Each structure stands twice: as structure tokens, then as C-alpha cells.
Amino acid sequence: MRVEEALFRHAARRPDHPALVCGAKRLAYAELAERIRSRMGSHAPLERVPIQLPNGIDFVVEIYAAWAAGAVAVPINTRLAPPEARFILEDVAAPVASEAQDCVILYTSGTTGRPKGAVNTHANVLAQNVEQHAAAWGIGENDRFLVTTALAHRAGMARLVNALGLGATLVIMERFDALAALELVEREAITVAGLPPTVIRMMLPEIRRAPARIRSLRTVVVSTEAFPAPLMREIAALAPGTQFHAVYGMSEAAVASATLAEQLERPGTVGRPLAGVAVRIAQDKELLVRGENAVMREYFNRPEANAEAFRDGWFHTGDLARQDAEGYLYIVDRKKDMVVTGGYNVYCKELEQALAQHPDIVEAAVLGVPDPVYGESVAAFIELRAGAALTAEAVLAHCSALLAGYKKPRFVHFVESLPRNALGKVLKGELRRVFLQVVGTKG
């Protein structure tokens, strides 16, 4: 089955059931199906359809219309800077044939500074977001889902297909606001919400004041970043009737899920593999994944990246992990040099290359540092050319022209020279200690 076929079946089966709620706008399944069919013709000649729209009903209509026309959808986050969006548009225009089974290309920031498009099939999307999630979390057609993240982001896409793939109702936040989210949960009797830890932190003061406002919440899906134990315990105490499920995955693959009890009993676990997912820990501790419909088909137009990622039938995640005797997985480190800030992945190499484009910057080193709200923030250590004078504000302005706002460093520190080992590799551990010293001094 294709993703749009599932929605059309629900429209035929329960035409008057509410499908979408966004602000004052509401669409039943029959109305939504009619709007999708009316837009199919605009996408029919295209093989791949880029969609860069803000959260709203139009985004849903356009992406389903692209699928109904037989095209592959390419969601583009509206937070991307013009050069980033332009790169994706140029990349998907490459004369490379897509397979009929392909559904969506989700672009990830690149470990080498060059974004890669993860090609997921219709079987991938339905198996992961309908079959696996329904089995793991007990979600169904009578639930009311709230999406707080960008629909173009993998977490937003997951909630979109959770809801409309099951025939349920999706409530869309056009832009996130903590108080507005709480009001939506209460007013719309939300039963399932996707809440990254950063979003929970932002909502926490309001929830502390009035925990009864989230009493309708039966299930919370916590994704995109690690769920810290102190935050986990506090929100669980405030919402004792809510089940919190942490999910570990990526644009390329669905991997594991853990209940709140499992996370508390086994600190640090990301859970056990989802149904149909096989995992293996390689000799170098990298987590490998395979399984029918559990892993993307390929990286779009990236033969070298595919050769590196797919070896001997296994997808190499880039995360270092361990697995206990009962099958629970623990992510112990990142093989990829990556920062997770507010649920978004920022690859250090990408930002380092953007910084290096400034004529006054000799070299930059980027790393993740602790952040009380976003979990991690990006720190940039910059070595200037001789005689150059550059301010942190100028560095941020330079980054804004090239990269999405969430990729900009929140901490900029200039150094005479970057610390290196005997082989010339930058010692990021030393820079992390410098950060702690500087922050401690300021505090």
C-alpha cells in the first residue's frame, strides 16, 4: 500500500471524521481527500516535488498530492538558509531515476558538510510510522495527535503519518509556543503528542502551575534527543496517567523504543529494537541495523555514501552502542561528530566549513556543549588570520547567511591557535575544558 492510499481508504470509511485541525481551520477526511485530489494535477509531470511550506493544512495537502500524483516528496524545512535550500533543490534536480516505490527524501545535515537525502519508500513510511508505532505505543484511529515540531522534520513527518495513516486526527501547531501548546492539549483533548525534551523543558513551568491541563494526554512520544532522567522523573510525577515512550531512530532508519519504566529501570537505555528490526554491535562498537522496511532504500545520488553506509546487508548508523543480555540498547557515543540541539542534528564539519568561508578565519573547531534548555548547544572556537579583528556578532551574521538558525554557534571564542596533537588533529577535549573555564569565569 502507498501512503496516500491509506488516507483515501480512511476518507471512504469515515468521511466525516476530523482529519486536520490547525488554528481555526478544520478538515474532515472527505474534505481533505477532495483537496488532495484537486492538487494532484499540479504535481503529475514531476518525478520529485520539493515542498517548502510552514506548518499548516497546505503542507499536508501538497505532500499528499505529490504522493497521489506518483511523485517523491522532498520536504524542506523553512528554517534553512537560502544556500541550504538551494543546494537541496539543485540536488533533487539531478537526472537520477527514482523507483516507483520511493515516497520521501529526507535531507540530513552532512558529516562532510554536504547534506544527504535519505530515500524512504512507501513501505518504509507505513511500516515504521503506522505498524511499528501502533504496536509499540498502542496508538489508534480514535486518538488526537499534536505535532509541535516542523512537519518537514522527521519527527513532524512521523506524527503526520501516525495520525493520517491510522485514520486519526492531527492537530498542527503553526509555530511552537509553550503556553499555546498547553492550551491546545486542553482544548482539543489531545491524547498523543510528540514532545522532544527541549519542548517539555519549555512547557514545564506552565505544567507545574496547572498539571490538570494535560490530563487528556495518554501517550507522549519523546524523540530527536536523549530524555534526561531528572526531566523524565519530574514530568512523569506531574502526569501520572501519561505513558512516555522514548524513541531512537534517524531519517535513515527506525531502531528502538523504550517505555518510561524501562528507562527508569535501565538508566541510559534507548529501549529494545522495534518489531521487525534486527541490530548488531560491530567490532568497533558501531550499531548496525537491518530489517524489512526498517531502513531507508538509499542516499539519493550518493554512491560513495551508500557504499560506506550499507555493508554486508547492514546499515551502519554511525552511533556507538552496547546491548545488554535482555536486548536493551544503550548509545554510548557518537561515531559522527554531531551536536543535537533542540532536537536538530548539527554536524560539526558542516559548520566548520561554513566558518572557513569567512576571509578572516583561518580555521574553526566546532563542538557540542551543555545547554539547560536545548540539551546541547553549538560552540565555535575560531583561529583568525594574522592582523584580523572579528567580533562574535560578525561571526553569527556570517553563519546566518549560509546556515539555518539552529546551526549557528551560541558560544563563540577566539583563540590564537587551535590545540592539536602530534598528527595535527584538533584536540576538542582541550577546547571543551576551555569552554568550561570561560563559562565558569563568566558565571
C-alpha positions in Angstrom: 0.0 0.0 0.0 1.0 3.6 -0.6 0.8 6.4 2.0 -1.9 8.3 0.2 -4.0 5.2 -0.4 -4.2 4.7 3.4 -5.7 8.2 3.7 -8.1 7.7 0.8 -9.4 4.5 2.4 -10.0 6.3 5.7 -11.8 9.1 3.8 -14.1 6.4 2.2 -14.6 4.6 5.5 -15.2 7.6 7.9 -15.6 10.7 5.7 -16.9 13.0 8.5 -14.2 12.1 11.0 -11.9 15.1 11.7 -8.6 14.7 9.9 -6.8 18.1 10.5 -7.0 20.9 12.9 -4.8 24.0 12.5 -5.8 27.2 14.2 -9.4 27.9 13.3 -9.3 25.6 10.3 -10.7 22.1 10.5 -11.0 19.5 7.7 -12.8 16.1 7.8 -11.3 13.2 5.9 -13.6 13.6 2.9 -12.8 17.3 2.6 -9.1 16.6 2.9 -9.2 13.9 0.3 -11.1 16.2 -2.1 -8.4 18.9 -1.7 -5.6 16.5 -2.3 -7.2 15.2 -5.5 -7.7 18.7 -6.7 -4.0 19.4 -6.4 -2.7 16.2 -7.9 -2.5 17.6 -11.4 0.0 20.3 -10.5 2.5 17.6 -9.5 1.7 14.9 -12.1 4.6 15.7 -14.6 7.2 15.8 -11.8 9.3 12.9 -10.5 10.4 14.7 -7.3 8.4 17.5 -5.6 10.2 19.9 -3.2 7.8 21.2 -0.6 9.0 24.2 1.5 5.9 25.4 3.4 5.3 26.4 7.0 3.3 24.1 9.3 -0.3 24.1 8.2 -3.0 22.4 6.2 -1.4 23.4 2.9 1.7 21.5 3.7 -0.3 18.3 4.3 -2.4 18.8 1.1 0.7 19.4 -1.0 2.7 16.4 0.2 -0.2 14.0 -0.1 -1.0 15.5 -3.6 2.6 14.8 -4.6 2.3 11.2 -3.5 -1.1 10.8 -5.1 0.5 12.0 -8.4 3.1 9.3 -8.1 5.9 11.7 -7.2 8.5 11.6 -4.5 8.1 14.3 -1.9 11.1 16.4 -0.7 10.1 18.3 2.4 12.4 21.3 3.0 12.5 23.0 6.4 11.5 26.7 6.3 14.3 27.4 8.8 17.0 26.6 6.3 19.1 29.5 5.0 18.7 30.2 1.2 22.0 28.5 0.3 20.9 25.3 2.1 17.5 25.2 0.5 19.1 26.0 -2.9 21.5 23.0 -2.5 18.6 20.6 -1.9 16.7 22.0 -4.9 19.7 21.5 -7.1 20.5 18.1 -5.7 17.0 16.6 -6.3 17.0 18.0 -9.8 19.8 15.6 -10.7 19.0 13.3 -13.6 18.7 10.2 -11.4 15.7 8.0 -11.8 13.6 7.4 -8.7 11.9 4.0 -8.2 8.1 3.7 -8.2 8.2 2.6 -4.6 10.0 5.8 -3.4 7.9 8.0 -1.1 10.0 10.8 0.5 13.6 12.1 0.6 14.5 13.5 4.0 17.7 15.6 3.9 20.1 15.4 6.8 23.0 17.6 7.6 26.2 16.1 6.2 29.1 14.6 8.2 31.3 16.0 5.4 29.4 19.3 5.2 27.3 18.2 2.3 23.6 17.2 3.1 22.4 13.8 2.1 18.9 12.8 1.1 17.6 9.7 2.8 15.2 7.9 0.3 12.4 6.2 2.2 9.8 4.1 0.4 6.1 3.9 1.0 6.6 0.6 2.7 9.3 2.2 5.0 7.0 5.1 5.9 3.9 3.0 6.6 5.7 0.1 8.4 7.6 2.5 10.7 5.0 5.1 11.5 1.9 3.0 11.4 2.6 -0.6 12.1 5.6 -0.4 14.4 4.4 2.6 16.3 0.9 1.3 16.8 2.3 -1.9 18.1 4.8 -0.3 20.4 2.7 2.6 21.8 -0.9 1.4 21.4 -2.0 4.3 19.3 -5.1 4.1 17.1 -7.8 5.7 15.0 -9.6 7.4 17.8 -6.5 9.3 19.1 -6.0 13.0 18.6 -2.3 13.8 17.8 -0.5 17.1 18.4 2.6 17.9 16.4 4.8 20.6 17.9 7.8 20.3 15.6 8.2 21.3 11.9 6.2 18.9 9.6 9.3 18.9 7.3 11.4 17.5 10.1 11.5 13.7 10.5 9.7 13.9 13.9 6.9 16.0 12.4 6.6 13.7 9.4 6.3 10.8 11.9 3.3 12.4 13.7 1.7 13.3 10.4 1.8 9.7 9.2 1.0 8.3 12.6 -2.3 10.3 12.6 -3.4 10.1 9.0 -2.1 6.6 8.4 -4.3 5.4 11.2 -7.3 7.5 10.3 -7.0 9.6 13.5 -6.9 13.4 14.0 -3.8 15.6 13.6 -3.7 18.9 15.4 -0.9 21.1 13.9 0.9 24.0 15.7 1.8 26.6 13.1 4.7 27.7 15.4 5.6 26.4 18.8 4.7 28.3 21.9 4.8 26.6 25.3 1.5 28.2 26.7 -0.3 27.8 23.4 0.7 24.1 23.3 -0.7 23.5 26.8 -3.9 25.3 25.8 -4.2 23.1 22.6 -3.8 19.9 24.6 -6.6 21.0 26.9 -8.9 22.5 24.3 -8.6 19.8 21.7 -8.4 16.9 24.2 -5.1 15.7 22.8 -4.3 12.1 23.6 -1.0 11.7 21.8 1.8 14.3 21.5 5.2 14.4 20.1 7.3 16.3 22.6 11.1 16.5 22.3 12.8 17.0 25.7 13.5 20.7 24.7 9.8 21.2 24.2 9.0 19.5 27.5 11.5 21.8 29.3 9.8 24.9 27.8 6.4 23.7 28.8 7.4 22.6 32.3 6.8 25.9 34.2 3.2 26.0 32.8 2.7 22.3 33.6 3.9 22.8 37.1 1.3 25.6 37.6 -1.6 23.5 36.2 -0.8 19.8 35.7 -4.5 19.0 35.3 -4.5 20.8 31.9 -2.7 17.8 30.3 -4.9 15.1 31.9 -6.2 14.1 28.4 -2.6 13.0 27.3 -2.4 9.3 27.3 0.8 9.0 25.3 3.8 11.2 24.8 6.4 10.3 22.2 9.8 11.7 23.2 12.2 11.8 20.2 15.0 13.7 18.5 17.3 13.8 21.6 18.1 11.9 24.8 15.5 12.1 27.6 17.4 13.2 30.7 16.5 11.2 33.8 15.7 14.3 36.1 13.3 15.7 33.4 11.8 12.3 32.9 11.1 11.8 36.6 9.6 15.3 37.1 7.2 15.2 34.1 6.2 11.7 35.0 5.3 12.8 38.5 3.2 15.7 37.1 1.4 13.5 34.6 1.0 10.1 36.3 -1.7 9.0 33.8 0.6 9.6 30.8 2.8 7.0 29.2 6.1 8.4 28.0 7.8 6.5 25.1 11.3 7.5 24.1 12.1 6.6 20.5 15.6 6.2 19.0 15.9 6.5 15.2 17.0 8.7 12.4 15.9 9.8 8.9 17.6 6.6 7.6 16.2 4.0 10.0 13.7 3.2 12.8 15.5 1.4 15.6 14.2 1.2 19.1 11.6 2.4 21.7 11.5 2.4 25.5 8.7 2.9 28.0 9.2 5.2 31.0 9.5 2.2 33.3 12.2 0.7 31.1 14.2 4.0 31.1 14.0 4.4 34.8 14.9 0.7 35.5 17.8 0.8 33.0 19.2 4.4 33.0 20.6 5.4 29.6 18.7 2.8 27.5 17.0 3.7 24.3 15.0 0.5 24.5 14.7 -2.7 22.6 14.5 -2.9 18.8 11.1 -2.3 17.3 9.2 -5.2 15.7 11.0 -6.3 12.5 14.2 -4.5 13.4 17.5 -6.5 13.8 20.5 -5.0 15.3 24.2 -5.9 15.7 27.1 -4.4 17.5 30.2 -4.3 15.3 33.7 -5.0 16.5 34.3 -1.2 16.8 31.1 -0.9 18.8 29.1 0.8 16.0 25.4 0.0 15.9 24.3 -1.8 12.7 20.6 -2.1 11.7 18.7 -4.1 9.2 15.1 -5.4 8.6 12.5 -5.3 6.0 11.2 -1.7 5.7 13.2 -0.7 8.8 16.0 1.1 6.8 15.8 3.6 4.0 16.4 2.4 0.5 19.5 4.6 -0.2 21.0 8.0 0.0 19.8 9.9 -3.1 22.6 10.3 -5.7 25.3 9.4 -3.2 27.0 6.2 -4.4 30.0 6.7 -2.1 27.9 7.3 0.9 25.8 4.3 0.1 28.9 2.1 -0.2 30.0 3.3 3.2 26.6 3.0 4.9 25.4 -0.3 3.5 27.9 -3.2 4.0 27.2 -6.9 4.1 23.4 -6.3 4.4 23.7 -4.0 7.4 23.1 -0.2 7.7 25.9 1.5 9.7 24.3 4.1 11.9 27.4 6.0 13.0 26.4 5.6 16.7 28.5 3.5 19.1 26.4 1.3 21.3 26.1 -1.7 23.6 23.3 -4.2 24.2 22.6 -6.0 27.4 21.6 -9.6 28.0 17.9 -8.7 27.8 18.3 -6.9 24.4 18.2 -3.3 25.6 20.3 -0.9 23.6 22.5 1.9 25.0 24.1 4.6 22.9 27.5 5.2 24.4 29.0 7.7 22.0 28.7 9.2 18.5 31.0 8.0 15.8 29.8 11.0 13.8 31.0 14.4 15.0 27.5 15.8 15.7 25.6 18.0 18.1 21.9 17.5 18.9 20.5 20.9 19.9 16.8 21.3 20.5 16.1 18.1 18.6 18.0 19.2 15.5 21.2 17.5 14.3 24.1 19.8 13.6 27.2 18.2 12.1 30.3 19.9 13.2 32.0 19.6 9.9 29.2 21.5 8.1 29.5 24.5 10.4 33.3 24.3 10.4 33.3 24.5 6.6 30.8 27.4 6.6 33.0 29.3 9.1 36.1 28.7 7.0 34.5 30.6 4.1 35.0 33.8 6.0 38.1 35.6 4.7 39.3 36.4 8.2 39.0 32.9 9.6 42.0 30.5 9.2 40.2 27.5 10.8 37.4 26.8 13.2 36.6 23.9 15.5 33.0 23.2 16.5 31.7 21.0 19.3 28.7 20.4 21.5 28.5 21.9 25.0 25.8 21.5 27.7 22.7 23.7 27.5 20.0 23.9 30.2 17.1 24.3 27.7 18.3 22.8 24.4 20.2 19.9 25.8 23.3 20.8 23.8 24.4 24.0 22.1 27.0 24.6 19.5 30.3 26.2 20.5 32.8 27.5 17.9 36.5 28.1 18.6 38.0 30.3 15.9 41.5 31.0 14.8 41.8 34.3 12.9 44.3 35.2 10.3 47.2 37.5 11.4 46.1 41.1 12.0 42.4 40.3 11.6 39.8 41.7 14.0 36.4 39.9 14.1 33.5 40.1 16.6 31.2 37.3 17.7 28.3 39.2 16.2 30.1 39.3 12.8 30.7 35.5 13.0 27.0 34.9 13.7 25.9 37.2 10.8 28.2 35.2 8.5 26.7 31.9 9.7 23.1 33.3 9.2 23.7 33.9 5.5 24.8 30.3 5.0 23.0 28.1 7.5 19.8 27.5 9.4 19.5 29.5 12.6 19.7 26.4 14.8 23.1 25.6 13.4 24.6 28.9 14.5 27.0 28.7 17.4 25.6 30.0 20.7 29.2 30.3 22.1 32.0 31.9 20.0 35.5 32.0 21.4 38.6 33.3 19.6 41.9 31.5 20.1 45.5 32.3 19.0 45.8 28.8 17.7 43.7 25.6 17.9 45.3 22.9 20.2 46.5 19.9 18.2 48.1 16.6 18.7 51.3 15.4 17.1 49.5 14.4 14.0 47.9 17.9 13.7 44.4 16.8 14.7 42.4 19.4 16.7 42.0 18.4 20.4 38.3 19.0 21.0 38.6 17.7 24.6 41.0 20.6 25.3 38.5 23.0 23.8 35.7 21.6 25.9 37.8 22.3 29.0 38.4 25.9 27.7 34.7 26.3 27.4 34.0 25.2 31.0 36.7 27.6 32.2 35.4 30.5 30.3 31.7 29.9 31.3 32.8 29.4 34.9 34.6 32.7 34.8 31.6 34.5 33.4 29.3 32.8 35.9 
